[in-house]
Amino acid sequence: MKKILAAAALVSLSSMSFADSGPAGCGLGTAVVFPDANEWHEHVLAATTNGTSGNQTFGMTSGTLGCEAANGPLKLAKTFMNDNMDQLAIDAARGEGETLAALSEVMGIEAGDKATFNATVKANFDTMFSSEATAEDAYESLTQAMAADASLQKYLG
């Protein structure tokens, strides 16, 4: 039982670091399953539900499930990149794919600029996803590459 509670606490801490909507973060566990949580164990269960059901990214992107869309697309992009680093690297190397498309949606890239965004990510793959790169490093490389492109600069402000 102690191992289960320790694992739940660890999951809840990681969930809380990415969501700003209370002690359990935002997501299905907070908004639907445990909406009136006020005891520590209820928060742990809500955070565990949020973390294991994979719905926080959706909630943060859409501003639903107790997540605030006001966090801004760049903050959401950092979280998304951290949560999807491996698959994003695969898609970035190809310059296309579902994860790269989802990142462009999170960042609010308009349809007319998505080809440029994908090409920019692919062209900067080596910088963004070097062997020592963290999600934070990849994000910084991405924003620098976008700042160098006139059509993508507008998404950084």
SULJOSUL-V812900 format. One record per pair of residues at least 4 apart in sequence whose ideal C-beta (glycine too) atoms are under 6 Angstrom apart, sorted by the first residue. I is the first residue (numbers start at 1). J is the second residue. D is the distance in whole Angstrom. If there is no record, write none. Layout:
i:I j:J d:D
i:I j:J d:D
This chain:
i:8 j:44 d:5
i:8 j:48 d:5
i:11 j:48 d:5
i:11 j:51 d:4
i:12 j:44 d:5
i:12 j:47 d:3
i:15 j:25 d:4
i:15 j:47 d:4
i:15 j:50 d:5
i:15 j:51 d:4
i:16 j:25 d:5
i:18 j:79 d:5
i:19 j:25 d:3
i:19 j:26 d:4
i:19 j:56 d:6
i:21 j:26 d:4
i:21 j:66 d:5
i:21 j:67 d:6
i:23 j:43 d:5
i:24 j:30 d:5
i:24 j:43 d:4
i:24 j:46 d:4
i:24 j:47 d:4
i:25 j:47 d:6
i:25 j:50 d:5
i:26 j:30 d:6
i:26 j:59 d:5
i:26 j:65 d:6
i:26 j:66 d:4
i:26 j:67 d:4
i:27 j:50 d:3
i:27 j:55 d:5
i:27 j:56 d:4
i:27 j:59 d:5
i:27 j:65 d:5
i:28 j:32 d:5
i:28 j:49 d:6
i:28 j:53 d:5
i:28 j:55 d:5
i:28 j:65 d:6
i:29 j:33 d:5
i:29 j:34 d:6
i:29 j:46 d:4
i:29 j:49 d:3
i:29 j:50 d:4
i:30 j:46 d:5
i:30 j:66 d:5
i:31 j:65 d:4
i:31 j:66 d:4
i:33 j:49 d:5
i:34 j:42 d:5
i:34 j:46 d:4
i:37 j:42 d:4
i:37 j:43 d:5
i:37 j:46 d:5
i:48 j:52 d:6
i:49 j:53 d:6
i:50 j:56 d:5
i:55 j:59 d:6
i:57 j:80 d:6
i:59 j:64 d:5
i:59 j:65 d:3
i:59 j:67 d:4
i:60 j:67 d:5
i:60 j:76 d:5
i:61 j:106 d:5
i:63 j:69 d:3
i:71 j:75 d:5
i:71 j:76 d:6
i:73 j:107 d:5
i:73 j:108 d:5
i:76 j:80 d:6
i:76 j:106 d:5
i:77 j:106 d:5
i:77 j:107 d:5
i:78 j:139 d:5
i:80 j:84 d:6
i:80 j:103 d:6
i:80 j:106 d:5
i:81 j:135 d:5
i:81 j:138 d:6
i:81 j:139 d:5
i:82 j:135 d:4
i:84 j:88 d:5
i:84 j:99 d:5
i:85 j:135 d:5
i:87 j:99 d:4
i:88 j:92 d:6
i:88 j:99 d:5
i:89 j:129 d:4
i:91 j:97 d:3
i:91 j:99 d:5
i:91 j:100 d:4
i:92 j:121 d:5
i:92 j:125 d:5
i:93 j:125 d:5
i:95 j:118 d:5
i:95 j:122 d:3
i:96 j:118 d:6
i:104 j:109 d:4
i:104 j:114 d:5
i:104 j:117 d:5
i:107 j:155 d:6
i:109 j:113 d:5
i:109 j:114 d:6
i:109 j:117 d:5
i:113 j:117 d:6
i:113 j:151 d:5
i:116 j:151 d:5
i:120 j:145 d:5
i:120 j:149 d:6
i:124 j:128 d:5
i:124 j:141 d:6
i:124 j:145 d:4
i:125 j:129 d:6
i:127 j:141 d:5
i:128 j:138 d:4
i:128 j:141 d:4
i:128 j:142 d:6
i:129 j:133 d:6
i:133 j:137 d:4
i:133 j:138 d:5
i:143 j:156 d:6
i:146 j:152 d:4
i:146 j:156 d:6
i:147 j:153 d:6
i:147 j:156 d:6
